[in-house]
Amino acid sequence: MDRKTALQQSGYEDVFDNIHGLYARLDDAFQEQFKRSVPLPDTIVDRWERATRLGFGKGASIYDSSYVFGEVKVGEHTWIGPFTIIDGSGGLSIGNNCTISAGVHVYTHDNVGQTVTGGKMPIERVAVAIGDRTYIAPNVIISKGITIGSCCIIGANSFVNRSIPDNSVAAGTPAKIIGKVVVEESKFHIEYFK
């Protein structure tokens, strides 16, 4: 049975048509204003209101498609992109003016020990901290117990399983420090290590 037939038989065809029409109008508005098309929930949920409801700092935003668990503290003007997992079950703090790009996973727990011991070990929970002005590129995975300093850049698709000091550029799987961030007044540059 196709969707149209199923909707006709369910009696919800009008509701579906209204929602579909609403999404089309919202999508048109987003494309006109922001030059982007996003899933329906992200057109309905205000990213800044959601961040405020979660107790995040002033001017922070988080997409509706992001998952948030546990105790998560986020500073002012931090942007958390779509399709992220923000796990604060072991405690998580993210500083001011950070970017947590699309698809980033931050974990403060794992159940590896519990799994391989058949439940004899508990789930491990260890806090993660990310400093101010840190850029986490798309699809980065950060494991439990990690501290990433302020003014850092973590390259796309990296797996961060060791702490990263302030002003570092790190990339790879596992992530290694490959350079440093140098900020001079309102500009910055990266000095890559040889």
C-alpha positions in Angstrom: 0.0 0.0 0.0 1.4 3.4 -0.9 1.5 6.4 1.5 -1.4 8.2 -0.1 -3.7 5.2 0.3 -2.5 4.6 3.8 -3.3 8.2 4.8 -6.7 8.1 3.2 -7.6 4.9 5.1 -6.3 6.3 8.4 -8.4 9.5 8.2 -5.3 11.7 8.8 -4.8 12.8 5.2 -5.8 16.4 6.0 -3.4 16.6 9.0 -0.6 15.3 6.8 -1.4 17.8 4.1 -1.3 20.6 6.7 2.0 19.5 8.1 3.5 19.0 4.7 2.3 22.5 3.6 3.7 24.1 6.8 7.1 22.4 6.2 7.1 23.7 2.6 6.5 27.3 3.8 9.1 27.0 6.6 11.6 25.4 4.2 11.1 28.2 1.7 11.6 30.8 4.4 14.8 29.1 5.7 16.1 29.0 2.1 15.3 32.6 1.5 16.7 33.9 4.8 19.6 31.5 5.6 20.2 29.8 2.2 19.7 26.4 3.7 17.2 23.6 3.9 17.0 21.7 7.2 14.7 18.8 8.5 11.2 19.8 9.7 12.1 19.7 13.5 15.0 22.1 13.0 12.6 24.6 11.3 10.1 24.4 14.2 12.5 24.3 17.2 14.4 27.6 17.9 18.0 26.6 18.5 18.6 29.5 21.0 15.4 28.8 23.0 16.4 25.1 23.3 19.8 26.1 24.6 18.2 28.5 27.1 15.9 25.6 28.3 18.9 23.4 28.7 20.6 26.1 30.9 23.3 26.9 28.4 25.0 30.3 28.4 23.7 33.5 26.8 23.7 33.3 23.0 24.4 29.6 22.8 22.4 27.5 20.3 21.8 23.8 19.7 20.0 22.0 16.9 16.9 19.9 17.6 18.6 16.9 16.0 21.3 17.0 18.7 21.1 14.5 21.6 21.9 15.7 25.1 22.3 13.4 28.1 23.2 14.0 31.7 24.9 17.0 33.2 26.0 19.4 30.4 27.3 22.9 31.0 27.8 25.1 27.9 29.2 28.6 28.0 28.1 31.8 26.2 27.9 32.0 22.4 28.7 28.4 21.8 27.2 26.8 18.7 26.3 23.1 18.7 25.6 21.8 15.2 23.1 19.2 13.9 23.3 15.5 14.5 25.6 15.7 17.5 25.7 13.5 20.6 26.5 15.5 23.7 26.9 13.0 26.5 27.2 14.5 30.0 26.3 11.3 31.9 29.8 11.6 33.4 29.8 15.4 33.5 30.6 17.7 30.6 31.6 21.3 30.3 32.0 23.3 27.1 33.4 26.8 27.3 32.4 30.1 25.7 32.6 30.9 22.0 33.1 27.3 20.9 32.0 25.5 17.8 30.9 21.9 18.1 30.4 21.0 14.4 27.9 18.7 12.7 28.2 15.0 13.7 30.5 15.5 16.7 30.1 12.9 19.4 31.3 13.8 22.9 31.2 10.8 25.3 31.7 10.9 29.1 31.0 7.2 29.6 31.6 3.8 28.0 30.4 0.3 28.8 33.3 -1.6 27.3 34.4 -3.1 30.6 30.9 -4.0 31.5 30.4 -5.7 28.2 33.6 -7.7 28.0 33.2 -8.9 31.6 29.6 -9.9 31.2 28.3 -7.2 33.5 30.9 -7.7 36.3 32.3 -4.2 35.9 30.1 -1.1 36.0 29.7 1.5 33.3 32.7 3.9 33.5 31.8 7.6 33.7 34.6 10.3 33.6 34.0 14.0 32.9 35.1 15.8 29.7 36.0 19.5 29.6 36.4 21.7 26.5 37.9 25.2 27.0 36.9 28.5 25.6 37.2 29.5 21.9 37.8 25.9 20.7 36.7 24.6 17.3 35.7 21.0 17.0 35.4 20.1 13.3 32.7 17.8 11.8 32.5 14.1 12.8 35.0 14.3 15.6 34.7 11.7 18.4 35.9 12.7 21.9 36.2 9.9 24.5 35.6 10.0 28.2 38.0 11.7 30.6 39.5 14.1 28.0 40.3 17.7 28.5 40.7 19.9 25.4 42.1 23.3 26.2 41.1 26.8 25.1 41.8 28.1 21.7 42.2 24.7 20.1 41.3 23.3 16.7 40.4 19.6 16.3 40.5 18.4 12.7 37.5 16.7 11.0 37.0 13.0 11.6 39.5 12.8 14.4 39.3 10.5 17.4 40.4 12.3 20.6 41.5 9.8 23.2 44.1 11.9 25.0 43.9 15.4 26.4 44.9 18.4 24.3 46.6 21.5 25.8 45.6 25.1 25.1 46.4 26.6 21.6 46.8 23.2 20.0 45.9 21.9 16.5 45.2 18.2 16.7 44.0 15.8 14.0 43.9 12.1 13.1 42.8 8.8 14.6 44.0 8.8 17.2 44.4 12.6 17.3 47.9 13.9 17.5 49.0 17.5 18.1 50.2 18.8 14.7 50.6 22.5 15.3 49.6 25.5 17.4 47.1 28.3 17.2 48.6 31.8 17.4 46.2 34.6 18.0 47.3 38.2 17.5 44.7 40.8 18.3 41.8 40.0 16.0 43.6 37.6 13.7 45.1 34.1 14.0 47.3 31.7 12.2 48.4 28.2 12.6 52.0 27.1 12.9 52.3 23.5 11.9 55.0 21.3 13.3 57.5 19.8 10.9 
